[in-house]
Amino acid sequence: MYAMFEESGKFLAGRVLSETDSSAQVELDSGKRVKVKAVNLMLKFEKPAPAEFLAAAQATSAGIELELAWEFAPEDEFGFADLARDYFSDKATLTEQAAALLRLYDAPHYFRRAGKGRFRKASAEILQLALAAIEKKKQIAQQITDWAATLGAGVCPDPIREQLYKILFRPDKNAPEYKAVVDASRTTQTAPLDLLQRAGAIASPYQFHWQRFLFDNFPKGTGFPALEAPPIKDDLPLANVQAYSIDDSQTTEIDDALSVQGLGTGTVVLGIHIAAPALAIEPGSAIDQLGRARLSTVYMPGYKVTMLPDSVVQHYTLAEGRDCPAVSLYVTMDETTLAIQSTETKLERVPITANLRHDQLDAIVTEPWLENPSYLHDDIAHQKTALSLPIGRETLSFLWRLARHLKAEREVVRGKPENFNRPDYNFRLLRDDPSLDGTEPVGNETVQITVRRRGAPLDLIVAEAMILANSTWGNWLAEHGVPGIYRSQASMAPGVKVRMGTKALPHAGIGVKSYAWCTSPLRRYTDLVNQWQIIACAKHGKTAALAAPFKPKDVALFAIISGFDAAYSAYNSYQNGMERFWTLKYVQQQGITELTGTLFKEGLVRADDIPLVLPVMGAGDAPRNAHLRIKLGEVDEITLDIGGTVIERLDIEDSTEPLAEEDSEDDGDTGMPLTIAVDMGEGESTDDNTAAVGSSTPESVAP
């Protein structure tokens, strides 16, 4: 005797070897013996053989019309044999009964399972819904097939184009668009990115990078709601100073300015004046929420996405010809020794005499011009510019002397000098229509790359002043028991990273007792937070801890730090990627096929004259620091890849000594895609231990 039974949702048949009231021992055609519970035994038959019986049942099952079977089925619960007798005849064969069982089991939308071999037919309403869902599923499956075929033919369907970045970087694996790409990729044996690129889904390489960045960081776009900058209600006194900012020409968020009083008297007062949006913007306000959502301005060659709306920025920026609200740090020092005697913080209005520009003055304000009162530039135009400067050479010379003094003092604490052994590069995108300067690039602009020497006088003047302000205010907050957002580094040993926290700890890399970002409140949210805390100290003195918006161990501060770290890293990565994109564009536009560079890691070369790191073949056993001539390979603007092959070694003597150590928070920065982490943000004040690092933008933030 044979039996048909169910096991794990499948129907099998075999010879019955033995049977009890509760179970049976059944041998399958394969020879395997299984124990089957009596409740799972559906049919017993004498012939034909099990395999033939199942084949006949399956063939008959395929011919059963579900709509008709549903009509015949009783309203109450029924067994499969009952339906077979209603559908076929009252003398339905065992094969027909088995066919009915298989058909019922495979049609849950028509018949709901009510037990072993028992069913109940679905209501008309539920059936219609189920059939509609099945039809929709079929249509989607067909749509996936059609889309995959279209992609394979080199054309991208619009629905897939619209979901491009989600498909590539944050896919919903159940979405038909994603499934179509996977199917097409598998069929054509092409990587998804290559497949989509060939199908025209990517409008341009630049848009690919830009839209991906927006997808990850600004899914709702970069626009701002219509908001008005709140007025500063404090009755601020007017400072008796003449202040000057020093930035690049493209800088619109002017956060800081300097003033000098008392030259020639033996006691000099240096004023460091910081724009004061925190006097008007309140924590939790609509504008504060915008700043906290973005956390920093995003910089890239030729463009930026500001932290705050431009209308708000222009309300508080330190624009020349205005008396601007500011938080001022006055540092009194001996004019000869430059020893600091005292510091004082004031809330006031500061007359901004001029907004000086690096790019216009770096060739004028040079070391010889600053150090020699009788020095004249060979270029007549430079002489005229120097004579017309709104700030005197004597003042700039003092600031230059002070900057070198402050740097030297920090280097004593650091235990070694700061090394600027690589140049910075400025990127400028040239447009046919000058009115488009500063607008979003399209990706085909002519790129201009120029060298900007690190540690140039104007850079160093501002950098050291900002370090002085940030370290002084960081200590001052701690003295008042007011928490701030600090950056610290326990030591300069390899692998010891800079950390952000709420405690005033030393920053070994800079060489200061503590360091809090305070000098860029218009473009960095951490600085705005610290400015609220500084204002509380300035207004309330010893009771500042009670009045400050953020209290010790405030969870909000830790949330801000966490969010800022993540955003800052993402923005840095994007800026770096865009610098590489425009560098590769420059290589193409200039027709560069060969270049020279230095081997700084195994298989990696840093170009001499442009900001490019690339992998090379053929370096052989060349030591680190070997100077090589490289033949360039093809540029891939999507992956930002370029390779090279060593043509010859240019240096005569082997240079096996290690490279001079860079002062940077980025360990092992290679400049390669996905591994770069350059600085982002303020050219006029690096606010850390180096000047103008990675200045692809007019503003560059050091670590």
C-alpha positions in Angstrom: 0.0 0.0 0.0 1.1 3.5 -0.8 0.3 6.8 1.0 0.4 10.5 0.1 1.4 12.7 3.0 2.5 16.2 3.9 5.9 17.1 5.3 7.1 20.6 5.9 4.7 22.1 3.4 5.4 19.6 0.6 3.4 16.6 -0.6 5.3 13.3 -0.9 4.3 9.7 -1.6 5.8 6.3 -0.7 5.3 2.7 0.4 3.7 2.1 3.8 6.0 -0.3 5.7 4.1 -0.3 9.0 1.3 1.6 10.6 -0.2 2.3 14.0 -3.0 4.4 15.2 -0.8 7.5 15.6 1.8 7.1 12.8 3.1 5.2 9.9 6.6 4.2 8.6 6.9 5.2 4.9 9.6 4.4 2.5 10.2 6.9 -0.3 11.4 6.0 -3.8 14.8 7.2 -2.8 15.0 4.5 -0.2 14.7 7.0 2.7 12.4 6.0 5.4 10.3 8.6 7.3 8.0 8.5 10.2 4.7 10.2 9.3 2.1 11.2 11.8 -1.4 9.8 11.1 -2.8 13.4 10.9 -0.5 14.1 8.0 -1.5 11.1 5.9 -3.8 12.5 3.2 -4.5 9.5 0.9 -3.8 5.8 0.7 -3.8 4.0 -2.6 -2.8 0.7 -4.1 -1.7 1.9 -7.5 -0.1 3.3 -9.5 3.5 3.7 -8.1 4.0 6.9 -5.9 6.0 8.9 -8.5 3.4 8.1 -11.2 0.6 8.9 -8.8 2.0 12.3 -7.9 2.8 13.2 -11.5 -0.8 12.4 -12.6 -2.2 14.4 -9.6 -0.1 17.4 -10.5 -1.1 17.3 -14.2 -4.8 17.1 -13.2 -4.3 19.9 -10.7 -3.1 22.3 -13.3 -6.4 21.9 -15.2 -8.6 22.8 -12.2 -10.2 26.3 -12.8 -9.9 28.1 -9.5 -12.8 30.4 -10.2 -15.1 27.5 -10.9 -13.7 25.5 -7.9 -14.4 28.5 -5.7 -18.0 28.7 -6.9 -18.5 25.0 -6.2 -17.0 25.1 -2.8 -19.4 25.1 0.2 -19.6 28.1 2.5 -18.6 26.1 5.5 -15.4 24.3 6.2 -14.7 21.4 3.8 -12.2 18.7 3.0 -10.3 18.4 -0.3 -12.1 15.1 -1.1 -15.4 17.0 -0.8 -14.4 19.6 -3.3 -13.1 16.9 -5.7 -16.5 15.2 -5.6 -18.3 18.6 -6.2 -15.9 19.6 -9.0 -15.2 16.3 -10.8 -18.1 14.0 -9.9 -19.4 12.2 -6.8 -17.2 9.3 -7.8 -13.9 11.3 -8.0 -10.9 9.1 -8.2 -8.0 9.2 -5.8 -5.9 10.9 -8.4 -8.6 13.6 -8.8 -8.8 14.0 -5.0 -5.0 14.4 -4.8 -5.2 17.0 -7.6 -7.9 18.9 -5.7 -5.6 18.9 -2.6 -2.6 20.2 -4.5 -4.7 22.9 -6.2 -6.4 24.0 -2.9 -3.0 24.1 -1.2 -1.4 26.3 -3.8 -4.3 28.9 -3.9 -4.4 30.5 -0.5 -6.0 33.6 -2.0 -9.1 31.5 -2.9 -9.0 29.0 -0.1 -7.9 29.5 3.5 -6.3 26.5 5.1 -8.3 25.3 8.1 -6.3 22.3 9.2 -4.7 19.2 7.7 -6.6 18.7 4.4 -9.3 21.1 5.5 -10.1 24.4 3.9 -12.6 27.4 3.9 -13.2 29.5 0.9 -12.3 33.2 1.0 -15.0 35.8 1.0 -15.7 37.6 -2.3 -14.3 40.9 -1.0 -11.1 39.3 0.2 -10.8 37.3 -3.0 -11.0 40.5 -5.1 -8.4 42.2 -3.0 -6.1 39.2 -3.3 -6.5 38.9 -7.0 -5.8 42.6 -7.4 -2.6 42.2 -5.4 -1.6 39.2 -7.5 -2.2 41.1 -10.7 -0.2 44.0 -9.4 2.6 41.7 -8.4 2.6 40.3 -12.0 2.7 43.8 -13.5 5.6 44.8 -11.2 7.5 41.7 -12.2 6.9 42.4 -15.8 7.9 46.0 -15.2 11.2 44.8 -13.6 11.8 42.6 -16.6 11.1 45.4 -19.0 13.3 47.9 -17.1 16.2 45.4 -16.9 16.0 44.8 -20.6 16.0 48.6 -21.3 19.0 49.1 -19.1 20.8 46.3 -20.7 20.2 48.0 -24.1 21.9 51.2 -22.8 18.9 53.3 -21.9 17.9 54.3 -18.4 14.1 54.4 -17.6 13.0 57.6 -15.9 11.8 55.9 -12.7 15.3 54.4 -12.2 17.0 57.7 -13.0 14.9 59.4 -10.4 15.9 56.8 -7.8 19.6 56.7 -8.9 21.3 57.7 -5.6 18.9 55.7 -3.4 19.6 52.6 -5.6 23.4 53.1 -5.4 23.9 54.2 -1.8 20.8 53.5 0.3 18.8 50.9 -1.6 15.4 49.4 -0.8 16.1 45.9 -1.9 12.4 45.2 -2.4 11.9 48.2 -4.7 11.3 47.3 -8.3 13.8 49.9 -9.5 16.6 48.3 -7.4 15.6 44.8 -8.6 15.7 45.9 -12.2 19.2 47.2 -11.8 20.3 44.0 -10.1 18.8 41.9 -12.8 20.3 44.0 -15.6 23.7 44.0 -13.9 23.6 40.2 -13.5 22.4 39.7 -17.1 25.0 42.0 -18.7 27.7 41.1 -16.1 28.3 44.8 -15.5 28.8 46.5 -12.2 25.7 48.6 -11.3 27.5 51.9 -11.4 29.1 51.2 -14.8 25.7 49.9 -16.1 23.9 53.1 -15.0 26.6 55.3 -16.4 26.5 53.6 -19.8 22.7 53.9 -19.7 22.9 57.7 -19.3 21.5 57.7 -15.8 24.3 60.1 -14.6 23.9 63.5 -16.2 27.5 64.5 -15.5 30.3 63.4 -13.2 30.0 66.6 -11.3 26.3 66.2 -10.8 26.9 62.7 -9.7 29.1 63.8 -6.8 27.0 66.8 -5.9 23.6 65.0 -6.0 25.1 62.2 -3.9 26.3 64.6 -1.3 22.9 66.3 -1.2 21.2 62.9 -1.0 23.3 62.0 2.0 23.4 65.3 3.8 20.7 67.6 2.5 17.8 65.4 1.3 15.4 68.4 1.5 17.7 70.7 -0.4 20.0 73.5 0.6 17.5 76.3 0.6 16.5 78.2 3.7 13.0 79.3 4.9 12.3 83.0 4.9 13.7 84.2 8.3 14.7 87.6 9.5 17.8 88.1 11.6 16.8 89.2 15.1 18.1 92.5 16.3 20.7 92.8 19.1 18.9 94.3 22.0 21.9 95.0 24.2 23.0 98.6 24.5 26.6 98.1 23.4 29.3 100.8 23.9 31.3 101.9 20.9 34.9 100.7 21.0 37.6 103.3 20.5 39.6 101.2 18.0 40.1 100.8 14.3 39.7 97.1 13.4 40.6 95.3 10.2 39.6 91.8 9.0 41.9 89.7 6.8 40.1 87.2 4.5 40.1 86.1 0.9 38.0 88.0 -1.7 35.3 85.3 -1.8 34.7 85.3 1.9 31.3 86.6 2.9 31.1 85.3 6.5 33.6 87.6 8.1 33.9 86.4 11.7 37.0 88.1 13.0 39.0 91.4 12.9 42.0 92.7 14.7 43.0 96.1 16.2 46.2 97.4 17.7 46.5 100.3 20.2 49.4 101.9 22.0 52.2 101.3 19.5 55.3 103.3 20.6 54.1 103.7 24.2 55.7 100.5 25.6 52.4 98.8 26.2 50.3 97.5 23.4 46.7 96.3 23.4 45.8 93.7 20.8 42.1 93.5 20.1 40.6 90.3 18.7 37.0 91.1 17.6 34.6 88.3 16.8 31.2 88.8 15.2 28.5 88.3 17.8 25.4 86.6 16.4 25.0 84.9 19.8 23.9 88.3 21.2 20.7 88.1 19.1 20.2 84.4 18.2 18.7 82.6 21.1 19.1 78.8 21.8 16.1 77.0 20.5 15.1 79.7 18.1 14.3 79.1 14.5 17.7 80.4 13.3 19.4 78.3 16.0 17.6 75.2 14.8 18.9 75.9 11.2 22.5 76.2 12.5 22.2 73.1 14.6 20.8 71.1 11.7 23.7 72.0 9.4 26.4 72.5 12.1 28.9 74.1 9.7 29.3 75.8 6.4 30.3 73.4 3.6 33.1 74.5 1.4 34.1 73.2 -2.0 35.9 74.8 -5.0 33.8 77.6 -6.4 30.9 77.2 -4.1 29.7 76.8 -0.6 26.6 75.9 1.4 26.4 78.2 4.3 25.4 77.2 7.8 23.1 80.2 8.1 21.0 82.2 5.5 23.0 84.9 3.8 20.6 87.5 5.0 21.3 86.5 8.6 25.1 86.3 8.0 25.1 89.8 6.4 23.3 91.2 9.5 26.1 90.2 11.8 29.2 89.9 9.5 32.1 92.3 10.3 31.6 94.4 7.1 33.9 97.5 6.6 32.4 100.9 7.2 30.0 99.6 10.0 30.1 99.6 13.7 29.5 95.9 14.2 28.5 94.1 17.4 31.3 91.9 18.6 32.7 89.9 21.4 36.2 91.4 21.9 39.2 90.0 23.6 41.8 92.7 24.6 45.3 91.4 25.3 47.6 93.8 27.0 51.3 93.1 26.5 54.8 94.6 26.8 55.7 96.1 23.4 59.3 95.0 23.7 59.2 91.5 25.2 55.6 90.8 24.0 54.9 89.3 27.5 51.2 89.2 28.1 50.2 91.3 31.1 46.4 90.9 31.1 43.3 90.0 29.1 39.8 91.4 29.1 36.6 90.4 27.3 34.1 93.0 26.3 30.7 93.1 24.5 30.7 96.2 22.3 30.3 97.7 18.8 33.5 97.7 16.9 34.3 100.1 13.9 35.5 98.0 11.0 37.8 100.2 9.1 38.6 97.8 6.2 38.1 94.2 5.0 41.6 93.3 3.8 42.0 90.4 1.3 44.7 87.7 1.3 44.7 87.2 -2.4 45.2 90.9 -3.2 47.8 91.5 -0.5 50.0 88.4 -0.1 52.4 89.6 -2.7 52.6 93.0 -1.0 52.7 92.1 2.7 55.9 90.0 2.5 58.6 89.3 5.1 61.1 91.8 3.6 58.4 94.5 3.4 57.4 93.9 7.1 60.9 93.6 8.5 62.6 96.5 6.7 60.8 99.9 7.0 62.8 101.2 3.9 62.0 98.2 1.7 60.3 99.1 -1.6 58.8 96.6 -4.0 60.4 96.4 -7.4 56.9 96.4 -8.9 55.5 100.0 -9.1 52.0 98.7 -8.8 52.9 96.8 -5.6 54.5 100.0 -4.2 51.3 102.0 -4.8 49.2 99.3 -3.2 51.5 99.2 -0.2 51.3 103.0 0.2 47.5 103.0 -0.1 46.9 100.3 2.6 44.3 101.4 5.1 46.4 99.8 7.8 50.0 101.0 8.4 53.1 99.0 7.8 54.1 99.6 11.5 50.9 97.9 12.7 51.3 95.0 10.3 55.0 94.7 11.3 54.0 94.5 14.9 51.4 91.9 14.3 53.9 89.9 12.2 56.5 90.0 15.1 53.8 89.0 17.6 52.6 86.1 15.4 56.1 84.7 15.2 56.6 85.1 18.9 53.3 83.3 19.8 54.2 80.5 17.4 57.6 80.1 18.9 56.1 80.0 22.4 53.7 77.2 21.3 56.5 75.3 19.7 58.4 75.2 23.0 55.3 73.6 24.6 54.9 71.3 21.6 58.5 70.2 21.9 59.2 70.7 18.2 58.6 73.3 15.5 55.6 73.3 13.2 56.5 72.1 9.7 54.9 73.5 6.6 56.7 71.3 4.1 53.8 71.0 1.6 52.2 73.9 -0.2 48.5 74.8 -0.1 46.5 75.2 -3.3 43.7 77.6 -4.1 41.1 76.6 -6.6 39.2 79.0 -8.7 36.5 78.2 -11.3 36.5 80.5 -14.3 33.2 81.2 -15.8 32.2 82.8 -19.1 29.8 85.1 -17.2 31.4 86.7 -14.2 28.0 87.3 -12.6 27.8 83.5 -12.1 30.8 83.6 -9.7 29.8 81.9 -6.5 26.8 80.1 -7.9 26.5 76.4 -8.1 29.0 75.0 -10.7 27.9 72.8 -13.6 31.1 70.8 -13.8 32.6 72.0 -17.0 34.2 75.3 -15.8 37.8 76.1 -16.4 39.7 75.4 -13.2 42.7 77.5 -12.1 45.0 76.1 -9.4 47.5 78.3 -7.7 49.9 77.8 -4.8 49.5 79.5 -1.5 52.4 79.2 0.8 51.6 78.0 4.3 52.8 80.3 7.0 52.7 83.5 4.8 52.6 86.7 7.0 48.9 87.5 6.7 48.0 83.8 7.2 50.2 83.5 10.3 49.0 86.8 11.8 45.4 85.8 11.8 46.1 82.2 12.7 48.1 83.0 15.8 45.6 85.7 16.9 42.8 83.1 16.6 44.7 80.5 18.5 45.4 83.1 21.2 41.7 83.9 21.4 40.5 80.3 21.4 43.0 79.2 24.1 42.4 82.3 26.3 38.6 82.0 26.1 38.8 78.2 26.7 40.7 78.8 29.9 38.4 81.6 30.9 35.3 79.4 30.6 36.9 76.8 32.8 37.8 79.4 35.4 34.2 80.4 35.6 33.0 76.8 35.8 31.1 77.2 32.5 31.3 74.2 30.1 32.3 74.7 26.5 33.1 72.6 23.5 36.9 71.9 23.5 39.4 70.2 21.2 42.1 68.4 23.0 45.0 66.1 22.2 46.8 64.2 25.0 50.1 63.9 23.1 51.6 64.1 19.7 52.5 60.5 19.7 51.5 58.6 16.5 47.9 57.6 16.5 46.8 60.0 19.3 43.8 61.8 17.8 42.3 65.1 18.5 39.1 64.7 20.5 36.1 67.0 21.2 34.7 67.2 24.6 33.4 69.6 27.3 36.5 69.7 29.5 39.4 72.1 29.2 42.2 69.7 28.5 45.6 70.4 26.8 46.0 70.3 23.0 49.5 68.9 22.5 49.4 69.5 18.8 48.9 73.2 19.2 50.8 73.6 22.4 48.2 75.3 24.5 46.6 74.6 27.9 43.2 74.3 26.4 41.5 75.1 23.1 37.9 75.9 22.4 36.6 76.9 19.0 35.1 80.4 19.5 36.2 82.6 16.6 33.8 81.5 13.7 30.3 81.7 15.1 28.8 82.5 11.6 30.0 79.3 10.0 30.6 76.7 12.7 27.9 75.8 15.3 30.4 74.8 18.0 31.7 78.4 18.0 28.2 79.8 18.3 27.6 77.6 21.3 30.8 78.7 22.9 30.0 82.3 22.2 26.7 81.9 24.2 28.8 80.6 27.1 31.4 83.4 26.8 28.7 86.1 26.7 27.3 84.6 30.0 30.7 85.0 31.6 31.1 88.5 30.3 27.7 89.5 31.6 27.5 87.6 34.9 31.1 87.0 36.0 31.3 84.6 38.9 27.6 83.6 38.6 28.0 82.8 34.9 27.5 79.0 35.5 24.0 79.7 36.6 23.2 82.0 33.7 24.9 80.1 30.8 22.5 78.4 28.4 24.5 75.1 28.8 25.2 73.7 32.2 27.9 71.3 33.3 27.3 67.7 32.0 24.5 69.0 29.8 23.4 66.2 27.5 22.7 68.8 24.8 26.4 69.6 24.6 27.3 66.0 24.1 24.6 65.7 21.4 26.0 68.7 19.6 29.5 67.3 19.7 28.4 64.0 18.3 26.4 65.6 15.5 29.2 68.0 14.7 31.8 65.3 14.5 29.7 63.3 12.0 28.8 66.4 9.9 32.3 67.8 9.9 33.7 64.5 8.7 31.1 64.2 5.9 31.7 67.8 4.8 35.5 67.4 4.9 35.2 64.2 2.8 33.1 65.9 0.2 35.3 69.0 0.0 38.3 66.7 -0.4 36.5 64.7 -3.1 35.6 67.9 -5.0 39.2 69.2 -4.8 40.3 65.9 -6.4 37.6 66.2 -9.0 38.7 69.7 -10.0 42.3 68.6 -9.9 41.6 65.8 -12.4 39.6 68.3 -14.5 42.7 70.5 -14.4 44.8 67.6 -15.6 42.5 67.1 -18.5 42.1 70.7 -19.4 45.8 71.4 -19.4 46.6 68.3 -21.4 48.9 67.0 -18.7 50.2 63.5 -19.6 53.3 63.4 -17.4 54.3 64.9 -14.1 56.9 64.6 -11.4 56.3 63.6 -7.9 57.6 62.2 -4.7 57.1 58.6 -3.5 55.8 59.0 0.0 54.3 55.5 0.6 54.6 52.2 -1.2 53.1 52.6 -4.6 51.8 56.2 -3.9 53.2 59.4 -5.3 52.4 63.0 -4.4 52.7 65.3 -7.4 55.1 68.2 -7.1 53.0 71.0 -8.6 49.3 70.1 -8.2 47.3 68.7 -5.3 47.3 65.1 -6.5 48.1 61.8 -5.0 48.0 58.7 -7.2 49.0 55.1 -7.3 51.8 54.2 -9.6 53.3 51.0 -11.1 57.0 50.5 -11.7 58.4 52.1 -8.6 60.3 48.9 -7.9 62.6 49.3 -4.9 62.7 53.1 -5.0 63.0 54.4 -1.4 60.6 56.8 0.3 61.2 60.4 -0.9 62.4 59.2 -4.3 61.7 61.8 -7.0 60.0 60.2 -10.0 58.7 61.1 -13.4 55.2 59.6 -14.0 53.2 58.9 -17.1 49.5 59.4 -16.3 46.8 57.0 -17.1 43.1 57.6 -17.9 41.0 59.8 -15.6 37.7 58.4 -14.2 35.7 61.4 -13.0 33.0 59.2 -11.4 35.3 57.1 -9.2 37.9 60.0 -9.1 40.6 57.5 -10.1 43.8 58.1 -12.0 46.9 55.9 -12.1 50.4 56.3 -13.4 53.5 54.5 -14.5 57.0 55.4 -13.5 59.1 56.6 -16.4 62.3 57.4 -14.6 63.8 58.3 -11.3 65.0 61.9 -11.2 67.0 62.1 -8.0 70.6 60.9 -8.0 71.1 60.0 -4.4 68.7 57.7 -2.5 66.7 59.5 0.1 65.7 56.9 2.6 65.2 59.3 5.5 61.5 59.8 6.5 59.5 62.7 5.3 59.3 65.7 7.6 56.3 65.2 9.8 53.2 67.2 8.9 51.3 69.0 11.7 47.9 67.7 11.0 45.1 65.8 12.8 44.9 63.5 9.8 47.1 60.5 10.1 48.1 59.0 6.8 46.2 61.3 4.6 46.9 60.0 1.1 44.7 62.4 -0.9 43.1 59.3 -2.6 39.3 58.9 -3.0 37.5 57.8 0.2 40.6 58.2 2.3 41.1 61.9 2.3 40.2 64.1 5.3 41.5 67.6 4.6 40.4 70.7 6.5 37.3 72.6 5.6 36.4 76.2 6.2 38.2 79.4 7.1 41.1 80.8 5.1 41.5 83.9 7.1 41.8 82.1 10.4 42.8 78.4 10.6 41.9 78.5 14.3 44.4 75.8 15.0 48.1 75.0 14.7 48.5 75.5 10.9 47.6 78.2 8.4 45.3 77.6 5.4 45.4 73.8 5.2 43.7 72.4 2.1 42.5 75.8 1.0 40.6 74.7 -2.1 38.1 77.3 -0.9 38.6 80.9 0.2 38.3 79.6 3.7 40.2 76.8 5.3 39.9 75.4 8.8 42.9 73.8 10.3 42.3 70.9 12.7 
